[in-house]
Protein backbone atom coordinates (compact mmCIF):
# COMPACT_ATOMS: atom_id res chain seq x y z
CA UNK A 1 0.00 0.00 0.00
CA UNK A 2 3.01 2.28 -0.50
CA UNK A 3 0.98 4.16 -3.11
CA UNK A 4 -0.89 5.86 -0.23
CA UNK A 5 2.20 7.99 0.46
CA UNK A 6 2.00 11.19 -1.59
CA UNK A 7 4.94 12.25 -3.73
CA UNK A 8 6.48 15.45 -2.38
CA UNK A 9 8.75 18.03 -4.00
CA UNK A 10 12.14 18.20 -2.26
CA UNK A 11 12.00 21.99 -2.44
CA UNK A 12 9.33 21.95 0.31
CA UNK A 13 12.11 20.98 2.73
CA UNK A 14 14.62 23.73 1.99
CA UNK A 15 14.30 27.40 2.85
CA UNK A 16 13.80 29.58 -0.22
CA UNK A 17 16.76 31.50 -1.56
CA UNK A 18 17.09 34.83 0.17
CA UNK A 19 16.57 37.95 -1.91
CA UNK A 20 19.76 39.37 -3.42
CA UNK A 21 19.52 42.51 -1.38
CA UNK A 22 18.68 41.90 2.24
CA UNK A 23 19.36 44.19 5.14
CA UNK A 24 21.26 42.43 7.94
CA UNK A 25 18.86 41.11 10.56
CA UNK A 26 21.27 40.44 13.39
CA UNK A 27 18.95 41.70 16.14
CA UNK A 28 15.82 39.83 14.98
CA UNK A 29 17.86 36.64 14.42
CA UNK A 30 19.33 36.92 17.93
CA UNK A 31 15.86 37.56 19.36
CA UNK A 32 14.52 34.51 17.55
CA UNK A 33 17.42 32.46 18.95
CA UNK A 34 16.43 33.50 22.48
CA UNK A 35 12.73 32.81 21.93
CA UNK A 36 13.36 29.33 20.53
CA UNK A 37 15.76 28.54 23.35
CA UNK A 38 13.24 29.62 26.01
CA UNK A 39 9.96 28.34 24.49
CA UNK A 40 8.96 25.05 22.85
CA UNK A 41 6.77 26.87 20.31
CA UNK A 42 7.48 30.19 18.60
CA UNK A 43 4.89 31.78 16.33
CA UNK A 44 5.90 34.53 13.93
CA UNK A 45 2.91 36.51 12.71
CA UNK A 46 2.96 39.59 10.52
CA UNK A 47 1.38 40.96 7.37
CA UNK A 48 2.23 39.47 3.99
CA UNK A 49 5.54 40.80 2.74
CA UNK A 50 6.80 41.77 6.20
CA UNK A 51 9.78 39.42 5.91
CA UNK A 52 8.77 36.42 8.03
CA UNK A 53 10.24 33.86 5.61
CA UNK A 54 13.40 35.94 5.09
CA UNK A 55 13.89 36.13 8.87
CA UNK A 56 13.42 32.36 9.23
CA UNK A 57 15.80 31.70 6.35
CA UNK A 58 18.45 33.94 7.95
CA UNK A 59 17.89 32.21 11.28
CA UNK A 60 18.31 28.65 9.99
CA UNK A 61 21.39 29.59 7.98
CA UNK A 62 23.03 31.05 11.10
CA UNK A 63 22.45 27.81 13.03
CA UNK A 64 24.48 24.63 12.68
CA UNK A 65 23.60 22.41 9.70
CA UNK A 66 21.29 19.60 10.70
CA UNK A 67 19.88 21.43 13.70
CA UNK A 68 16.69 22.37 11.87
CA UNK A 69 14.07 20.84 9.61
CA UNK A 70 12.15 23.03 7.19
CA UNK A 71 8.69 22.64 5.68
CA UNK A 72 7.05 25.15 3.37
CA UNK A 73 3.30 24.60 3.33
CA UNK A 74 1.12 25.33 0.33
CA UNK A 75 -2.40 24.59 -0.90
CA UNK A 76 -1.48 20.97 -1.65
CA UNK A 77 -1.11 20.37 2.10
CA UNK A 78 -4.86 20.85 2.65
CA UNK A 79 -5.22 17.07 2.93
CA UNK A 80 -4.19 15.80 6.38
CA UNK A 81 -2.35 12.77 4.95
CA UNK A 82 -0.27 14.97 2.67
CA UNK A 83 0.38 17.50 5.46
CA UNK A 84 1.53 14.85 7.94
CA UNK A 85 3.57 13.05 5.31
CA UNK A 86 5.29 16.40 4.76
CA UNK A 87 5.87 16.92 8.50
CA UNK A 88 7.40 13.43 8.80
CA UNK A 89 9.54 13.98 5.68
CA UNK A 90 10.79 17.31 7.03
CA UNK A 91 11.73 15.75 10.37
CA UNK A 92 13.64 13.01 8.54
CA UNK A 93 16.22 15.69 7.70
CA UNK A 94 17.16 15.83 11.38
CA UNK A 95 18.81 12.43 11.38
CA UNK A 96 18.95 8.85 10.18
CA UNK A 97 15.84 6.87 10.95
CA UNK A 98 13.78 9.86 12.10
CA UNK A 99 10.22 9.30 10.91
CA UNK A 100 10.69 5.84 9.37
CA UNK A 101 8.05 4.18 11.52
CA UNK A 102 5.70 7.17 11.23
CA UNK A 103 6.01 7.04 7.43
CA UNK A 104 5.22 3.31 7.46
CA UNK A 105 2.20 3.94 9.70
CA UNK A 106 0.93 6.61 7.29
CA UNK A 107 1.35 4.20 4.37
CA UNK A 108 -0.60 1.53 6.25
CA UNK A 109 -3.38 3.81 7.44
CA UNK A 110 -3.32 7.50 6.42
CA UNK A 111 -5.76 8.35 9.22
CA UNK A 112 -3.70 6.77 12.04
CA UNK A 113 -2.40 10.12 13.27
CA UNK A 114 -2.92 9.05 16.90
CA UNK A 115 -0.09 6.56 16.24
CA UNK A 116 1.95 8.64 13.79
CA UNK A 117 2.48 11.61 16.11
CA UNK A 118 3.75 9.57 19.11
CA UNK A 119 6.03 7.59 16.80
CA UNK A 120 7.51 10.81 15.44
CA UNK A 121 7.89 12.23 18.96
CA UNK A 122 9.74 9.07 20.05
CA UNK A 123 12.16 9.47 17.15
CA UNK A 124 12.71 13.16 17.91
CA UNK A 125 13.39 12.31 21.56
CA UNK A 126 16.40 10.25 20.40
CA UNK A 127 18.16 13.32 18.98
CA UNK A 128 21.45 14.05 20.72
CA UNK A 129 21.26 17.80 20.09
CA UNK A 130 18.78 20.64 20.10
CA UNK A 131 16.77 21.03 16.92
CA UNK A 132 13.89 23.03 15.47
CA UNK A 133 11.10 22.17 13.08
CA UNK A 134 10.30 25.28 11.04
CA UNK A 135 6.89 25.27 9.37
CA UNK A 136 6.58 28.20 6.98
CA UNK A 137 3.19 29.34 5.66
CA UNK A 138 1.22 27.11 8.04
CA UNK A 139 -1.77 29.39 7.43
CA UNK A 140 -2.13 27.65 4.04
CA UNK A 141 -3.27 24.43 5.75
CA UNK A 142 -6.87 24.11 6.98
CA UNK A 143 -7.46 23.65 10.70
CA UNK A 144 -8.70 20.05 10.40
CA UNK A 145 -5.42 18.92 8.77
CA UNK A 146 -3.35 20.80 11.36
CA UNK A 147 -5.37 19.70 14.42
CA UNK A 148 -3.00 16.85 15.45
CA UNK A 149 -0.21 19.44 15.63
CA UNK A 150 -1.55 20.15 19.13
CA UNK A 151 -0.61 16.62 20.16
CA UNK A 152 2.86 17.10 18.68
CA UNK A 153 3.26 20.34 20.66
CA UNK A 154 2.07 18.69 23.88
CA UNK A 155 4.53 15.81 23.47
CA UNK A 156 7.47 17.70 21.95
CA UNK A 157 10.78 16.54 23.48
CA UNK A 158 12.60 19.29 25.45
CA UNK A 159 15.43 19.49 22.90
CA UNK A 160 13.06 20.15 19.97
CA UNK A 161 11.31 23.45 19.21
CA UNK A 162 8.53 24.21 16.77
CA UNK A 163 8.78 27.51 14.88
N, C-alpha and C positions, 0 to 999 in steps of 0.2 A: 504494500500500500504506500510505497515511497512517493507515488504520484501526488499524494495529498499535500506534500510539502511544496509551497509555492517557490518559483524561481525568482531570485532577488538580484538586483543590479549591485555590483560591488561598490559602486560609487555612493550608495546609501550609507556606507560604513566609514567614509573618509570625510573629514571637514572640507568644505569647498575651498577653492583657492582664494586667498585674500585679495582684495582689490590692489591694484598696482600702487596706488597712493593711499596710504593709511597713516593717520596720525598715531604716534606712539600712545599706547594705552597702559602705561606702566602702573598707574594708580588703580584703575579699574581691575586690571589683572591681579594685582596684589590684594585688592579687596575681595575678589572672587576666591582667591587662594584661602584667605582667612575664613570666609563664609563656608566653603566646602570642608575645611578642616574642622570647623566648630559644629556643623549641622549635617545630618544625614541627607537632607533634601534641600536643594537650593533652586528657587524658581526665579527666572529672569523674565520680567514682563515689561514691555514697552511698545510704543506704536511701531507699525511697519516702517522699516527704513531707519530705525534708530540705531542700529548697529549691534543687535543682540548676537547674531551669528558671527560677525566679525570679532566681537569680544570673546566668544567661546572658542573660535578658531585660534586667536592669539593665546588664550589661556592653555589650550591643549598643546600647542606647539612650544610653550615655555616649560611644560612639565616633562618628566622623563618618558621616553618612548615605552609603550606597553602599559602605562599607568592609567590609561583611559580607553574607553570604548565609545564609539560615535554612532549615532543613528539619526539620519535625516528622514523625518516622516513626510509623507505626501498623501494625496487622495487615494492612492492604491492601498494604503494601510487602513482603510475604513473597515475592512473585514478583520475580525479578531484573530483568526488563524494567521493571516498574513502579518498583522501587527506583532503578534507574539513570536512568530517565526523570525521576524526582523529583530526583535529584542534579543532572542537567543543567539542569533547569528552575530549581532553586535558584541555581545558578551564573550563569544568565542574568541574574539581578538585579544582578550585579556590573558589567555594562556591555553596550553594544550589540554584538551579534554573538557574545557568549560562548555557546558551546554549540550554535550553529546547525548546524555540520557533525556534531557528535556526535548531535544530535537526528535529523538526516537518516539517519545511519548506523543508529541504533536503529530507525527506520521501515523501512529497507531489510532489516535483519537483526537482530532483537532479541537474538540471541546473540553479536553481533560485539563483545563488550566489549573484546577485545584491540585493536580499532581505536577504539572509543568513548573509552576512558580516555586514550590518547595525544592524541587530537583535543582533548579537554577540557583536558588539561594544556597543550597548545600555545596554546589560547585564553587560559588563565589566565596564561601566561607573558607575554602582551602587555599585561597590566594595568600602568598607570603609577603604581600606588600599592600599599601593603600592604593585604591583605584577609584575611578569615577566612571559612571555610565552617563554620557551626555546624550540627551534626546532633544534634538532640534526640531522646531515646528510641530510640537506635540498637539497644538491646537487644530491641526489638520485631521486628527483622528477623532471619530465620534466617541462620546462618553461610554457607550456600552462596550466598545472594543478595549478601552483604556481601563475599565473598572477593576480588573485584577491587579492593576498597578498598585492599588492600595495595599494588597496583600504583600507585594514585593517590598513596598516601603516599610510595612510593619515588621517584616522579617529580614530586612537588609543587614548583612553582617557589619560590625562596627568599622571595618577597614574599607568599606565600599560606600561611596556617596552617589546620589542621583542628582543630576543637574539638568 
